């Protein structure tokens, strides 16, 4: 590990950081102008063409309107003008602005560090239209009215300044969260679409999720995308039902929203239960004070009963503290009526971004590290947990420190009837080496109350990656559980990317390839690919992913130091001792969406009432393993698993992602040896419902 640290230091010291050069877009006729004058030429010819072609609608003339409209637009990396937002009291003026910009010629796009990039600008237009003079090349001396809104160092132009534009957007938008330090709700459907835009034409840091709205704003205009699907509703009820937040309060330098959210589902599987259901009522408050501080709070009150195989999962691992079950991904539950669960959940966080380099978050929620549907680092399959996160971005680096407080809730782990507290520190360094290649380094250290007999070790909060791994390598079974990993992503082009993960829980290099199946070699591998706009069909995404984990990975000699929280794995939900292939198709158009998923895999379980641990259950000690050698993936009660899932729906209200949906799941579970509580099972499960899709449900176990 010391060699790894030395290698990283040498790499960083040896890097030559070259200045990155930016060139503005070039309007036709400005090609042969000095580089310092190109932007002035661009502004002048643009305004001249707009003023020449803009025709004030008759009703605006009749009203004798005198004022200003503001047009926010971008020049794409293909050199095409795209209108993002038009501030105007007249619908006809907005339509005329769209028409004029649609007829503008293509230009040579802006160039940043040798690659074409999008650029955003704002153009104010006075009504009635005033004559505008097209300058000769020799006259490009004073900058005209237009101002860019991307970089803070851009020179302030006459009549309109950057801060005015940002305020204009904040005050006029129905969705102020898009200009905040809030997290984008972590759902695979939403993130797969966002990542396509993030990686378009360049390489960005996509492994650590959730993203901040302001983090993605330079790459994709979520406000414009949202506004494009709004319904034309004039009544208060129509707007609130189909378009807007229920309550939106805005003032100078502050705003907050209040929304009720729902997850109302009813369905039927092929078991003996009458029907399945979920009844979640919730409310969410979000807001911001100034432009650097944002907050969010959500409370869910729920009752549910799921397909029988999910109900059985909630009661795994025997008696738990203070409840009768754990609803996967949500939290502790008590019994509710016949076979159901009553499970409240609360999530909240504060987010503060003091400058361009740092973001600080403190709250109770979930995080995800990886570019795939699954991950071996940190997933969102477990229940929410308290956390503190520091994200640091500079140059081509994003470095994230995450400290989490998790719980072992088994009665066998506690002597006093309270949860056994676990402390987890994770560090992830993401480096965009080129425009196509991203490299990530990962470290996790898991400790608990028993790891600190002399008091809590303050070095747990050390933010330096791999420092804790070196420190704990000298300890015993109770000193902590250390994992290190590597992830990579390579963009073949804007449509196709490949990714991988390699996690090491424990490794003896000399015994990896000797064919002995040594128990101490605990590691996991992921390989995957994504294909955006597949077969030239807009918004069609295909994904294929292979996951493979050795027996005993994520477990520990001391069971309270495993990679688990609330009786659930915090990485891959299958635990260890398995292989799996995942195939996913997603499609969306306007408010419609559909996705299909197929999972094929094989996992080795323990035999019923056996004292031998075959390596699939992370809540058992690897000291109880079957043998020191001869271990292979799928050993034990080998079980073949097939899951097919399809869902489709329509977004009723995009402000809370309220959806009407229907779904069908087929699951085949075929163990080598059945028992009284471990049977061969073929499940079919139909579901329909109305839900605010703000997090991922996982029923893939």
C-alpha positions as MATLAB code, in Angstrom:
seq = 'XXXXXXXXXXXXXXXXXXXXXXXXXXXXXXXXXXXXXXXXXXXXXXXXXXXXXXXXXXXXXXXXXXXXXXXXXXXXXXXXXXXXXXXXXXXXXXXXXXXXXXXXXXXXXXXXXXXXXXXXXXXXXXXXXXXXXXXXXXXXXXXXXXXXXXXXXXXXXXXXXXXXXXXXXXXXXXXXXXXXXXXXXXXXXXXXXXXXXXXXXXXXXXXXXXXXXXXXXXXXXXXXXXXXXXXXXXXXXXXXXXXXXXXXXXXXXXXXXXXXXXXXXXXXXXXXXXXXXXXXXXXXXXXXXXXXXXXXXXXXXXXXXXXXXXXXXXXXXXXXXXXXXXXXXXXXXXXXXXXXXXXXXXXXXXXXXXXXXXXXXXXXXXXXXXXXXXXXXXXXXXXXXXXXXXXXXXXXXXXXXXXXXXXXXXXXXXXXXXXXXXXXXXXXXXXXXXXXXXXXXXXXXXXXXXXXXXXXXXXXXXXXXXXXXXXXXXXXXXXXXXXXXXXXXXXXXXXXXXXXXXXXXXXXXXXXXXXXXXXXXXXXXXXXXXXXXXXXXXXXXXXXXXXXXXXXXXXXXXXXXXXXXXXXXXXXXXXXXXXXXXXXXXXXXXXXXXXXXXXXXXXXXXXXXXXXXXXXXXXXXXXXXXXXXXXXXXXXXXXXXXXXXXXXXXXXXXXXXXXXXXXXXXXXXXXXXXXXXXXXXXXXXXXXXXXXXXXXXXXXX';
ca = [
       0.000    0.000    0.000;
       2.915    2.339    0.691;
       4.078    1.695   -2.877;
       0.652    2.732   -4.164;
       0.839    5.987   -2.205;
       4.340    6.688   -3.505;
       3.246    5.985   -7.084;
       0.310    8.398   -6.817;
       2.532   11.151   -5.397;
       5.075   10.665   -8.200;
       2.333   10.822  -10.841;
       0.927   14.077   -9.495;
       4.361   15.693   -9.107;
       5.329   14.748  -12.647;
       2.207   16.210  -14.280;
       2.598   19.327  -16.415;
      -0.581   21.362  -16.140;
      -0.921   23.348  -19.343;
      -3.086   26.412  -19.661;
      -6.360   25.624  -21.381;
      -7.246   27.943  -24.244;
     -10.799   28.969  -25.088;
     -11.976   30.384  -28.422;
     -15.436   31.918  -28.917;
     -17.809   30.783  -31.682;
     -17.158   32.272  -35.124;
     -20.051   33.835  -37.035;
     -20.010   33.657  -40.860;
     -17.960   36.600  -42.096;
     -15.757   36.711  -38.988;
     -13.361   33.924  -39.987;
     -10.363   36.081  -40.894;
     -10.556   38.510  -37.986;
      -7.925   38.663  -35.282;
      -8.717   36.266  -32.414;
      -9.183   39.180  -30.015;
     -11.925   40.660  -32.233;
     -13.836   37.466  -33.107;
     -16.197   37.665  -30.130;
     -17.065   41.287  -30.891;
     -17.722   40.368  -34.495;
     -19.904   37.450  -33.418;
     -22.027   39.671  -31.160;
     -22.443   42.394  -33.754;
     -23.467   40.168  -36.663;
     -25.809   38.187  -34.448;
     -27.620   41.271  -33.214;
     -27.762   42.726  -36.718;
     -29.401   39.570  -38.113;
     -31.850   39.306  -35.242;
     -32.926   42.960  -35.516;
     -33.258   42.713  -39.298;
     -35.480   39.617  -39.173;
     -37.493   40.233  -36.006;
     -41.097   41.206  -36.791;
     -43.076   42.602  -33.876;
     -46.469   40.832  -33.695;
     -49.482   43.013  -34.453;
     -51.123   42.606  -31.034;
     -47.925   43.814  -29.364;
     -47.894   46.849  -31.648;
     -51.560   47.490  -30.897;
     -50.845   47.428  -27.164;
     -48.098   49.990  -27.796;
     -45.802   47.851  -25.669;
     -42.457   49.379  -24.855;
     -39.988   47.312  -22.931;
     -37.349   44.647  -23.195;
     -37.396   40.907  -23.770;
     -34.415   38.722  -22.884;
     -33.436   35.644  -24.860;
     -31.175   33.040  -23.287;
     -29.634   30.790  -25.922;
     -26.752   28.450  -26.550;
     -24.431   27.802  -29.455;
     -24.066   24.022  -29.423;
     -20.879   22.097  -30.040;
     -22.258   21.555  -33.572;
     -22.524   25.312  -34.176;
     -26.328   25.448  -34.008;
     -28.297   28.164  -32.195;
     -30.738   26.774  -29.605;
     -33.077   28.995  -27.579;
     -33.142   28.037  -23.897;
     -35.504   30.597  -22.405;
     -37.345   33.752  -23.448;
     -38.418   36.275  -20.826;
     -41.481   38.044  -22.168;
     -45.050   38.806  -21.120;
     -46.284   38.017  -24.657;
     -46.508   34.494  -26.025;
     -46.268   35.938  -29.560;
     -42.907   37.554  -28.790;
     -41.572   34.231  -27.534;
     -42.735   32.498  -30.708;
     -41.161   35.202  -32.869;
     -37.843   34.861  -31.018;
     -37.897   31.112  -31.627;
     -38.603   31.665  -35.317;
     -35.805   34.190  -35.777;
     -33.215   32.026  -34.030;
     -34.274   28.948  -35.998;
     -33.321   30.798  -39.206;
     -29.880   31.915  -38.043;
     -26.955   30.356  -39.923;
     -24.765   27.660  -38.407;
     -21.492   28.949  -36.982;
     -18.123   27.502  -36.081;
     -18.641   26.353  -32.466;
     -16.665   27.568  -29.469;
     -13.472   25.692  -28.797;
     -12.055   24.847  -25.382;
      -8.702   23.119  -24.990;
      -8.894   21.762  -28.518;
     -12.491   20.466  -28.483;
     -15.837   21.902  -29.523;
     -18.074   22.927  -26.614;
     -21.482   24.489  -25.967;
     -21.592   28.188  -25.067;
     -24.505   30.105  -23.544;
     -25.400   33.750  -24.013;
     -28.175   36.234  -23.309;
     -29.546   38.753  -25.787;
     -31.803   41.646  -24.667;
     -34.064   43.157  -27.345;
     -35.899   46.446  -26.991;
     -39.491   46.586  -28.205;
     -40.271   48.401  -30.491;
     -37.312   47.117  -32.501;
     -34.618   49.737  -32.958;
     -32.349   50.022  -36.012;
     -29.025   48.251  -35.576;
     -25.894   48.934  -37.600;
     -23.687   46.178  -38.937;
     -20.105   47.256  -38.384;
     -17.214   46.938  -40.763;
     -14.320   44.765  -39.663;
     -12.249   47.804  -38.753;
     -15.002   49.017  -36.441;
     -14.972   46.102  -33.992;
     -13.753   48.161  -31.079;
     -16.499   48.463  -28.437;
     -18.461   45.419  -27.300;
     -22.182   45.447  -28.026;
     -25.083   44.602  -25.755;
     -24.816   40.802  -25.567;
     -23.349   39.112  -22.472;
     -22.253   35.545  -21.906;
     -23.524   33.744  -18.795;
     -21.156   30.808  -18.518;
     -17.944   32.056  -16.970;
     -17.786   34.600  -14.148;
     -14.717   36.282  -15.582;
     -16.502   37.374  -18.774;
     -16.353   41.146  -19.293;
     -19.579   42.896  -18.268;
     -21.335   44.338  -21.307;
     -23.497   47.417  -21.598;
     -27.119   47.263  -20.291;
     -27.078   43.690  -19.001;
     -24.665   41.911  -16.681;
     -24.111   38.354  -15.572;
     -25.732   38.757  -12.162;
     -28.817   40.240  -13.821;
     -29.166   37.185  -16.031;
     -28.807   34.746  -13.166;
     -31.384   36.728  -11.159;
     -33.652   36.797  -14.201;
     -33.528   33.013  -14.397;
     -33.988   32.544  -10.635;
     -36.959   34.882  -10.439;
     -38.800   33.710  -13.538;
     -38.350   29.955  -13.519;
     -40.945   27.631  -12.055;
     -38.109   25.369  -10.926;
     -35.536   27.303   -8.875;
     -33.960   24.029   -7.721;
     -32.213   23.834  -11.118;
     -30.050   26.810  -10.008;
     -29.262   25.499   -6.533;
     -26.822   23.331   -4.595;
     -29.462   20.619   -4.111;
     -28.982   17.011   -5.146;
     -30.716   15.743   -8.266;
     -32.941   12.860   -7.038;
     -31.041    9.631   -7.603;
     -33.011    7.485  -10.058;
     -31.423    5.428  -12.819;
     -33.913    6.661  -15.433;
     -33.029   10.306  -14.801;
     -29.291    9.834  -14.378;
     -28.779    7.767  -17.511;
     -30.184   10.666  -19.520;
     -28.170   13.318  -17.641;
     -24.898   11.415  -18.016;
     -25.350   11.323  -21.788;
     -25.292   15.137  -21.820;
     -22.489   15.352  -19.265;
     -20.197   13.223  -21.407;
     -21.198   14.773  -24.719;
     -18.115   16.238  -26.338;
     -16.008   15.978  -23.178;
     -15.330   13.828  -20.137;
     -16.901   14.572  -16.768;
     -16.931   13.014  -13.312;
     -19.942   10.689  -13.318;
     -19.072    7.975  -10.785;
     -20.001    9.707   -7.513;
     -23.724   10.356   -7.173;
     -25.989   12.171   -6.549;
     -25.019   15.165   -8.672;
     -25.734   18.763   -7.724;
     -28.037   20.761   -9.987;
     -25.437   23.501  -10.333;
     -22.832   20.863  -11.091;
     -24.605   19.728  -14.248;
     -26.001   23.130  -15.304;
     -22.990   24.053  -17.505;
     -23.550   20.851  -19.483;
     -27.321   20.409  -19.756;
     -30.139   22.900  -19.307;
     -32.593   20.970  -17.159;
     -34.844   24.006  -16.898;
     -35.241   24.174  -20.677;
     -35.860   20.432  -20.914;
     -38.478   20.646  -18.185;
     -40.147   23.710  -19.693;
     -40.420   21.946  -23.062;
     -42.859   19.358  -21.653;
     -45.068   21.699  -19.629;
     -48.776   21.586  -20.366;
     -50.633   24.700  -21.451;
     -52.770   25.100  -18.327;
     -54.240   28.417  -17.245;
     -56.160   27.422  -14.103;
     -54.470   27.166  -10.730;
     -55.542   23.531  -10.342;
     -54.332   22.601  -13.809;
     -50.939   24.190  -13.309;
     -50.421   22.607   -9.901;
     -51.519   19.159  -11.058;
     -49.587   18.979  -14.332;
     -46.698   21.448  -14.150;
     -45.681   23.100  -10.903;
     -44.730   22.760   -7.279;
     -47.751   22.947   -4.969;
     -46.215   25.871   -3.048;
     -43.355   28.031   -4.315;
     -42.280   31.024   -2.241;
     -39.609   33.297   -3.719;
     -37.965   36.490   -2.615;
     -34.708   38.281   -3.097;
     -31.959   35.698   -2.524;
     -34.226   32.994   -1.114;
     -36.889   30.489   -2.166;
     -38.510   27.327   -0.889;
     -41.007   24.773   -2.148;
     -43.449   22.472   -0.376;
     -44.818   19.395   -2.140;
     -46.844   16.368   -1.152;
     -45.471   13.174   -2.704;
     -47.005    9.751   -3.104;
     -46.189    6.148   -3.872;
     -49.540    4.414   -4.250;
     -49.284    0.950   -5.785;
     -51.513   -2.075   -6.044;
     -50.728   -5.378   -7.673;
     -50.923   -9.151   -7.570;
     -48.349  -11.893   -7.570;
     -48.961  -15.613   -7.965;
     -48.640  -16.416   -4.239;
     -51.464  -17.003   -1.763;
     -51.633  -13.361   -0.646;
     -54.713  -11.510   -1.888;
     -52.866   -8.561   -3.411;
     -49.727   -6.477   -3.069;
     -49.749   -2.783   -2.270;
     -47.754    0.198   -1.152;
     -49.317    3.252    0.442;
     -46.807    6.067    0.926;
     -47.829    9.599    1.821;
     -45.035   12.093    2.142;
     -44.131   15.742    2.033;
     -40.950   17.406    0.866;
     -39.586   20.855    1.687;
     -36.682   22.259   -0.312;
     -35.146   25.671   -0.563;
     -32.137   27.932   -0.695;
     -30.805   30.944    1.183;
     -28.623   32.866   -1.206;
     -26.848   31.078   -4.015;
     -24.483   28.956   -1.915;
     -26.685   27.297    0.706;
     -29.533   24.864   -0.014;
     -31.556   22.449    2.085;
     -33.991   19.566    1.667;
     -36.206   17.577    4.039;
     -38.552   14.668    3.269;
     -40.726   12.529    5.493;
     -42.452    9.327    4.334;
     -45.198    7.440    6.141;
     -45.778    4.072    4.480;
     -47.547    0.759    4.694;
     -46.894   -1.989    2.209;
     -47.011   -5.639    1.272;
     -44.948   -6.838   -1.649;
     -44.458   -9.973   -3.730;
     -43.877  -12.928   -1.455;
     -40.157  -13.280   -2.243;
     -39.659   -9.616   -1.203;
     -41.689  -10.100    1.981;
     -39.447  -13.034    2.889;
     -36.333  -10.914    2.302;
     -37.520   -8.316    4.821;
     -37.314  -10.884    7.608;
     -33.803  -12.222    6.961;
     -31.071  -12.560    9.592;
     -33.343  -13.380   12.514;
     -34.497  -11.076   15.301;
     -33.669   -7.387   14.946;
     -33.658   -4.535   17.428;
     -36.813   -2.468   17.784;
     -38.731   -3.863   14.795;
     -39.954   -7.050   13.162;
     -38.463   -6.555    9.672;
     -36.545   -4.240    7.344;
     -38.139   -3.089    4.100;
     -35.312   -3.234    1.518;
     -33.901    0.196    0.797;
     -36.199    1.980    3.236;
     -35.854    1.059    6.906;
     -37.148   -0.725    9.974;
     -40.752   -1.904    9.908;
     -43.343   -3.283   12.259;
     -46.128   -5.651   11.292;
     -49.200   -4.178    9.633;
     -52.441   -6.122    9.222;
     -52.080   -9.410    7.351;
     -48.483   -9.870    6.222;
     -47.841   -6.160    5.710;
     -45.300   -3.654    6.978;
     -45.522   -0.196    8.506;
     -42.298    1.689    7.826;
     -41.635    5.429    8.299;
     -38.592    7.027    6.637;
     -37.037   10.480    7.055;
     -34.354   12.019    4.836;
     -32.811   15.490    4.997;
     -29.567   17.304    4.206;
     -27.846   20.678    4.092;
     -25.673   21.608    1.119;
     -23.154   24.457    1.101;
     -20.859   25.485   -1.748;
     -18.595   28.332   -0.605;
     -16.645   28.621   -3.870;
     -15.848   26.881   -7.146;
     -13.802   24.170   -5.447;
     -15.750   22.777   -2.488;
     -19.193   21.473   -1.581;
     -20.096   20.368    1.943;
     -23.115   18.219    2.779;
     -24.466   16.917    6.050;
     -27.626   14.877    6.301;
     -29.426   11.569    6.320;
     -29.730    9.879    2.936;
     -27.914    7.774    0.349;
     -24.946    7.962   -2.014;
     -23.714    5.887   -4.947;
     -20.207    5.331   -6.337;
     -19.952    3.782   -9.778;
     -20.926    4.135  -13.433;
     -23.086    1.022  -13.614;
     -26.514   -0.140  -12.568;
     -24.774   -2.126   -9.823;
     -21.638   -1.184   -7.921;
     -19.140   -2.874   -5.645;
     -18.092    0.377   -3.942;
     -21.219    1.987   -2.470;
     -24.783    1.574   -3.707;
     -28.190    2.950   -2.762;
     -29.811   -0.435   -2.056;
     -29.600   -0.111    1.745;
     -31.576    2.145    4.073;
     -30.691    5.864    4.494;
     -27.905    6.736    6.943;
     -26.343    9.866    8.480;
     -23.395   11.158    6.465;
     -20.982   14.048    6.021;
     -19.508   14.646    2.586;
     -16.845   16.948    1.172;
     -16.530   17.219   -2.613;
     -13.471   18.955   -4.022;
     -13.098   19.820   -7.717;
     -10.075   21.369   -9.408;
      -8.336   20.965  -12.744;
      -9.320   17.474  -13.988;
      -9.809   16.076  -10.489;
     -12.855   15.435   -8.343;
     -12.033   14.148   -4.872;
     -14.808   13.096   -2.503;
     -14.609   12.299    1.201;
     -17.629   10.549    2.681;
     -18.085    9.666    6.347;
     -21.121    7.547    7.272;
     -22.674    6.302   10.475;
     -24.309    2.916    9.940;
     -25.911    0.296   12.177;
     -25.863   -3.416   12.823;
     -29.400   -4.049   14.087;
     -29.229   -7.791   14.829;
     -30.054   -8.643   18.418;
     -27.037  -10.950   18.460;
     -24.747   -7.922   17.906;
     -25.950   -5.865   20.868;
     -25.828   -6.442   24.612;
     -27.968   -3.466   25.629;
     -30.833   -3.520   23.130;
     -29.519   -0.626   21.014;
     -28.079   -0.683   17.516;
     -24.359   -1.383   17.237;
     -22.953    1.729   15.588;
     -20.573    1.288   12.641;
     -18.311    4.027   11.281;
     -17.526    4.022    7.565;
     -15.048    6.329    5.846;
     -14.863    6.322    2.058;
     -12.620    8.271   -0.280;
     -12.923    8.421   -4.049;
     -10.568   10.214   -6.425;
     -11.779   10.741   -9.991;
      -9.284   11.877  -12.617;
     -10.216   12.775  -16.202;
      -6.918   11.818  -17.782;
      -8.163   12.629  -21.295;
     -11.424   13.690  -22.904;
     -12.262   10.002  -23.251;
     -10.641    8.247  -20.310;
     -11.524    8.568  -16.616;
      -9.699    6.792  -13.794;
     -11.015    6.439  -10.246;
      -9.362    5.285   -7.031;
     -11.462    4.095   -4.091;
     -10.914    3.310   -0.428;
     -13.281    2.275    2.360;
     -12.575    1.701    6.041;
     -15.239    0.159    8.276;
     -14.898    0.262   12.048;
     -17.270    0.092   15.015;
     -17.452    0.825   18.717;
     -15.320   -2.237   19.520;
     -12.491   -0.889   17.354;
     -11.805    1.937   19.825;
     -11.300    0.474   23.311;
      -9.346    3.583   24.320;
     -11.786    6.100   22.894;
     -12.739    7.194   19.404;
      -9.771    7.646   17.064;
      -9.868   11.125   15.544;
      -7.743    9.923   12.616;
     -10.917    8.263   11.319;
     -11.658   11.684    9.790;
      -8.342   11.861    7.926;
      -9.320   12.853    4.358;
      -6.214   11.457    2.626;
      -6.956    8.456    0.419;
      -5.170    5.174    1.292;
      -3.790    6.580    4.552;
      -6.311    4.588    6.581;
      -5.640    1.457    4.563;
      -1.971    1.596    5.489;
      -2.817    2.252    9.125;
      -5.285   -0.619    9.460;
      -3.037   -3.089    7.648;
      -1.122   -3.378   10.919;
      -4.212   -4.135   13.052;
      -6.127   -7.287   13.990;
      -9.635   -8.538   13.337;
     -11.237   -5.813   15.457;
      -9.190   -2.891   14.108;
     -11.300   -2.443   10.977;
     -12.238   -3.704    7.555;
     -10.379   -2.096    4.651;
     -11.290   -2.202    0.963;
      -9.574   -0.548   -1.987;
     -10.711   -0.312   -5.569;
     -10.166    0.962   -9.067;
     -12.766    2.105  -11.575;
     -12.368    3.260  -15.162;
     -14.609    4.698  -17.862;
     -13.698    5.067  -21.515;
     -15.775    6.942  -24.076;
     -15.527    5.327  -27.491;
     -17.622    8.211  -28.819;
     -20.508   10.388  -27.613;
     -22.892    7.432  -27.910;
     -20.879    4.501  -26.533;
     -18.914    4.219  -23.291;
     -17.458    1.270  -21.399;
     -16.776    1.091  -17.679;
     -15.432   -1.245  -15.026;
     -14.744   -1.700  -11.320;
     -12.204   -3.801   -9.499;
     -12.599   -4.028   -5.722;
     -10.152   -5.754   -3.383;
     -11.355   -6.745    0.071;
      -8.360   -8.971    0.696;
      -5.750  -10.249   -1.726;
      -2.680  -12.440   -1.695;
      -1.152  -11.766   -5.097;
       0.999  -14.894   -5.147;
      -2.112  -17.074   -4.790;
      -4.432  -15.363   -7.275;
      -3.352  -17.415  -10.277;
      -2.183  -20.624   -8.620;
      -5.584  -22.278   -9.037;
      -5.902  -23.109   -5.337;
      -9.094  -21.113   -4.695;
      -7.533  -19.517   -1.633;
     -10.125  -18.185    0.838;
      -8.125  -15.017    1.433;
      -8.545  -13.802   -2.133;
     -11.687  -11.704   -1.767;
     -12.355   -9.410   -4.688;
     -15.053   -8.389   -7.171;
     -15.071   -7.318  -10.819;
     -17.543   -5.358  -12.930;
     -17.527   -4.800  -16.706;
     -20.182   -2.799  -18.524;
     -21.124   -0.678  -21.534;
     -23.765    1.933  -22.385;
     -25.078    2.841  -25.833;
     -26.947    6.160  -26.013;
     -29.315    7.075  -28.862;
     -28.913    3.478  -29.934;
     -29.380    2.743  -33.621;
     -29.871    6.500  -34.157;
     -33.103    6.483  -32.117;
     -33.198    9.538  -29.854;
     -33.492    8.802  -26.124;
     -33.032    5.037  -26.537;
     -30.351    3.721  -24.165;
     -28.998    0.169  -24.048;
     -26.815   -1.121  -21.228;
     -25.070   -4.415  -20.588;
     -23.223   -5.236  -17.371;
     -21.413   -8.241  -15.897;
     -20.736   -8.522  -12.156;
     -18.663  -11.203  -10.427;
     -17.760  -11.476   -6.718;
     -15.586  -14.095   -5.021;
     -16.864  -15.987   -1.947;
     -16.480  -14.136    1.388;
     -16.011  -10.708   -0.247;
     -17.512   -7.917    1.923;
     -17.594  -10.204    4.976;
     -15.146  -10.153    7.902;
     -13.824  -12.396   10.650;
     -15.685  -10.123   13.081;
     -19.219  -10.086   11.635;
     -20.013   -6.580   12.885;
     -17.314   -5.214   10.546;
     -18.926   -6.402    7.330;
     -20.122   -4.143    4.492;
     -23.691   -4.035    5.739;
     -26.222   -1.613    7.188;
     -29.684   -2.393    8.558;
     -29.311   -6.051    7.496;
     -28.598   -5.042    3.891;
     -25.370   -4.947    1.862;
     -24.127   -1.445    1.135;
     -22.542   -2.511   -2.160;
     -24.095   -5.147   -4.431;
     -27.424   -6.366   -3.048;
     -26.536  -10.024   -3.763;
     -23.666   -9.872   -1.278;
     -20.903  -12.185   -2.530;
     -20.231  -15.584   -4.143;
     -22.099  -14.910   -7.386;
     -21.933  -13.918  -11.022;
     -24.586  -11.843  -12.755;
     -25.410  -10.333  -16.141;
     -27.711   -7.301  -16.366;
     -29.266   -6.045  -19.604;
     -31.243   -2.782  -19.594;
     -33.203   -0.829  -22.207;
     -34.579    2.656  -21.499;
     -36.628    4.944  -23.713;
     -38.355    8.266  -23.134;
     -40.238   10.762  -25.269;
     -41.736   13.918  -23.836;
     -43.612   12.690  -20.743;
     -43.678    9.028  -21.761;
     -41.101    6.515  -20.552;
     -40.464    2.782  -20.684;
     -37.704    0.485  -19.509;
     -36.994   -3.212  -19.588;
     -34.463   -5.206  -17.589;
     -33.184   -8.790  -17.671;
     -30.953  -10.288  -14.976;
     -29.354  -13.717  -15.305;
     -27.111  -15.018  -12.559;
     -25.928  -17.721  -10.229;
     -25.288  -17.403   -6.503;
     -24.024  -19.818   -3.882;
     -26.091  -19.872   -0.661;
     -25.517  -21.769    2.566;
     -27.372  -25.004    3.180;
     -30.144  -24.866    5.792;
     -29.012  -25.502    9.389;
     -25.396  -25.844    8.256;
     -22.495  -24.518   10.339;
     -20.442  -24.052    7.200;
     -20.263  -20.621    5.570;
     -19.948  -20.947    1.789;
     -19.210  -17.262    1.295;
     -22.473  -15.731    0.039;
     -23.784  -14.314    3.324;
     -21.818  -11.204    4.308;
     -23.289  -11.398    7.833;
     -21.341  -14.583    8.617;
     -17.684  -14.791    9.638;
     -15.259  -16.069    7.025;
     -13.596  -17.997    9.856;
     -16.492  -20.437    9.420;
     -15.615  -20.948    5.749;
     -15.781  -24.320    4.081;
     -11.992  -24.633    3.668;
      -8.862  -22.581    3.129;
      -8.575  -23.664   -0.514;
     -10.860  -24.938   -3.243;
     -13.250  -21.970   -3.073;
     -14.970  -20.925   -6.281;
     -17.813  -18.605   -7.276;
     -21.221  -20.230   -6.853;
     -20.124  -22.836   -4.316;
     -22.559  -24.148   -1.729;
     -26.266  -24.360   -2.500;
     -25.881  -23.153   -6.075;
     -28.952  -21.218   -7.176;
     -29.841  -20.065  -10.683;
     -31.664  -16.725  -10.812;
     -33.548  -15.105  -13.683;
     -35.411  -11.801  -13.384;
     -37.292  -10.046  -16.151;
     -38.877   -6.667  -15.485;
     -40.704   -4.169  -17.687;
     -42.246   -0.832  -16.734;
     -43.910    1.976  -18.658;
     -45.652    5.156  -17.685;
     -46.460    8.824  -18.134;
     -45.188   11.731  -16.047;
     -48.166   13.520  -14.548;
     -46.188   16.327  -12.876;
     -42.475   16.810  -13.641;
     -41.938   19.074  -10.590;
     -42.116   16.018   -8.289;
     -41.655   13.380  -11.028;
     -45.189   12.166  -10.272;
     -45.847    9.220  -12.577;
     -48.697    6.976  -13.594;
     -47.081    3.611  -14.272;
     -47.584   -0.089  -14.750;
     -45.114   -2.927  -14.429;
     -44.617   -6.666  -14.732;
     -41.910   -8.759  -13.063;
     -41.042  -12.405  -13.627;
     -38.567  -14.104  -11.281;
     -37.233  -17.650  -11.437;
     -35.302  -18.878   -8.384;
     -33.913  -22.426   -8.676;
     -31.670  -23.713   -5.830;
     -29.723  -26.951   -6.084;
     -31.213  -28.099   -2.772;
     -34.586  -26.894   -1.467;
     -35.664  -26.742    2.158;
     -38.613  -25.598    4.254;
     -37.736  -21.910    3.921;
     -35.646  -22.028    0.743;
     -37.822  -23.229   -2.094;
     -37.757  -23.217   -5.842;
     -39.949  -20.339   -6.881;
     -41.366  -18.837  -10.072;
     -42.937  -15.462   -9.364;
     -45.110  -13.308  -11.610;
     -45.993   -9.879  -10.265;
     -48.210   -7.215  -11.854;
     -48.253   -3.672  -10.440;
     -49.925   -0.379  -11.324;
     -49.747    2.869   -9.428;
     -49.185    6.568   -8.953;
     -45.804    7.524   -7.507;
     -43.346   10.354   -7.105;
     -40.189    8.687   -8.397;
     -37.497   10.280   -6.217;
     -35.396    7.198   -5.387;
     -34.678    3.703   -6.707;
     -36.668    0.645   -5.666;
     -34.689   -2.604   -5.988;
     -36.567   -5.899   -6.234;
     -33.726   -7.711   -8.055;
     -32.701  -10.111   -5.274;
];
